[in-house]
Amino acid sequence: MIFTSVVLALGFSVLMAAGSISIVYFGLLAATAILGALAADLLVLPALLLSGSSA
């Protein structure tokens, strides 16, 4: 999970070298979203599971 997210974020960050500004923003947004989802998986989910709250 960690390796996959990092590789995907690096893959999308390659788009930041593009000539079109919209593609650069897309690469930045996608890489940030993937790393944010990884951080949520690693930090928020365990805290929610330990809190014992059920949905």
C-alpha positions in Angstrom: 0.0 0.0 0.0 2.7 2.5 0.9 4.9 1.6 -2.1 2.0 1.7 -4.5 0.9 5.1 -3.3 4.4 6.6 -3.4 5.0 5.2 -6.9 1.6 6.6 -8.1 2.4 10.0 -6.6 5.8 10.1 -8.3 4.2 9.0 -11.6 1.7 11.9 -11.5 4.3 14.3 -10.3 6.1 13.8 -13.7 3.2 15.7 -15.2 4.5 18.8 -13.4 7.2 19.0 -16.1 4.6 19.5 -18.9 4.3 22.6 -20.9 0.6 23.2 -20.3 -0.3 24.8 -17.0 -3.5 22.8 -16.7 -1.6 19.5 -16.9 0.9 20.7 -14.3 -2.0 21.5 -11.9 -3.6 18.1 -12.6 -0.3 16.4 -11.8 0.1 18.4 -8.6 -3.5 17.8 -7.5 -3.4 14.0 -8.2 0.0 13.6 -6.4 -1.3 15.6 -3.4 -4.5 13.6 -3.3 -2.8 10.3 -3.4 -0.3 11.2 -0.6 -3.2 12.7 1.4 -5.1 9.4 1.1 -2.0 7.5 2.2 -1.6 9.7 5.2 -5.3 9.2 6.1 -4.9 5.4 5.7 -1.9 5.4 8.0 -3.0 7.9 10.6 -6.7 8.4 10.7 -8.0 4.9 10.1 -6.1 3.3 13.0 -7.3 6.0 15.3 -10.9 5.4 14.3 -10.5 1.7 14.7 -9.0 2.1 18.2 -11.7 4.5 19.3 -14.3 1.8 19.0 -16.9 3.9 17.3 -19.2 2.0 14.9 -20.9 3.6 12.0 
